[in-house]
Amino acid sequence: MPSKLIAALIIAALPLAVAAPAAAQNPASPTAQPGFASPPAPRHVRGRITIHPGRLLYRRCVDWYELQHRPSGTVLFPEMRCWWVRG
């Protein structure tokens, strides 16, 4: 018998649970009014990045041709080495 009573209470409360979201979507509802809304969250403020231009870096490269001995014969092959230099 108590299970029938619990089932009857759940069925009786079901229209109230369905009506609450519908009332929130109704523009005439007091909960949907802008004056009753919670205050907006504070906006995120970005930190500033300060750039102090100093001596810039650039690549310095040296290139040359090198003879390489391969099974098909000797080949002239380009080589290059680069590194970063402060300017």
Stockholm file with secondary structure:
# STOCKHOLM 1.0

chainA/1-87         MPSKLIAALIIAALPLAVAAPAAAQNPASPTAQPGFASPPAPRHVRGRITIHPGRLLYRRCVDWYELQHRPSGTVLFPEMRCWWVRG
#=GR chainA/1-87 SS CHHHHHHHHHHHHHHHHHHHHHHHHCTTSGGGSGGGSCCCCCCCCCCCCCCCCCSCEEEEEEEEEEEEEETTEEEEEEEEEEEEEEC
#=GC SS_cons        CHHHHHHHHHHHHHHHHHHHHHHHHCTTSGGGSGGGSCCCCCCCCCCCCCCCCCSCEEEEEEEEEEEEEETTEEEEEEEEEEEEEEC
//
